[in-house]
Amino acid sequence: MSAVPFLRERLIRFSDCDPAGIVFYPQYFVMFNGLVEDWVEEGLGVGYRRLIVERRIGLPTVRLEAEFRAVSRMGDRVRLQLAVKRLGGRSLTLDLRCIGRAADGSEELRMRVEQVLVTTSLETHRSIEVPADLRSAIDASGQGPSEAGAVPATQQPR
């Protein structure tokens, strides 16, 4: 069984781009941060604001590995996708991808990020166990780690 990614379609906007008209690379990290927030809120139903503000549980990034494969331009419609590659005791590793269309209409991986988030207490700023409800929501969503650890490179939106 392979992980089913959480998906969001997104329009590349003028504000995402540099003077060359292509996505300025830090903007991908902003897009993916929004994707993580949407995933916790809508995909998992845990409530991102509630997690951070009320429960005082943070999800800081402790590791990022990025690979840029092709440019995205203003006006492009891309698909952002998230799957959990690994779910540990105090951390989770995410596989994040931005996929667009090549000139011939085929799918094209624009960029990929492997991101490690650690669950922390926002009171002590120390790592804590992944909350049981977050872990259960990941397991129930089908977005958890696959048995083989592989994440589909492309998956059509539902």
Rosetta blueprint (number, residue, H / E / L):
1 M L
2 S L
3 A L
4 V L
5 P L
6 F E
7 L E
8 R E
9 E E
10 R E
11 L E
12 I L
13 R L
14 F H
15 S H
16 D H
17 C E
18 D L
19 P L
20 A L
21 G L
22 I E
23 V E
24 F L
25 Y L
26 P H
27 Q H
28 Y H
29 F H
30 V H
31 M H
32 F H
33 N H
34 G H
35 L H
36 V H
37 E H
38 D H
39 W H
40 V H
41 E H
42 E H
43 G H
44 L L
45 G L
46 V L
47 G L
48 Y H
49 R H
50 R H
51 L H
52 I H
53 V H
54 E H
55 R L
56 R L
57 I E
58 G E
59 L L
60 P L
61 T E
62 V E
63 R E
64 L E
65 E E
66 A E
67 E E
68 F E
69 R L
70 A L
71 V L
72 S L
73 R E
74 M L
75 G L
76 D L
77 R E
78 V E
79 R E
80 L E
81 Q E
82 L E
83 A E
84 V E
85 K E
86 R E
87 L E
88 G L
89 G L
90 R L
91 S E
92 L E
93 T E
94 L E
95 D E
96 L E
97 R E
98 C E
99 I E
100 G E
101 R E
102 A L
103 A L
104 D L
105 G L
106 S L
107 E E
108 E E
109 L E
110 R E
111 M E
112 R E
113 V E
114 E E
115 Q E
116 V E
117 L E
118 V E
119 T L
120 T E
121 S E
122 L L
123 E L
124 T L
125 H L
126 R L
127 S E
128 I L
129 E L
130 V L
131 P L
132 A H
133 D H
134 L H
135 R H
136 S H
137 A H
138 I H
139 D H
140 A H
141 S H
142 G L
143 Q L
144 G L
145 P L
146 S L
147 E L
148 A L
149 G L
150 A L
151 V L
152 P L
153 A L
154 T L
155 Q L
156 Q L
157 P L
158 R L
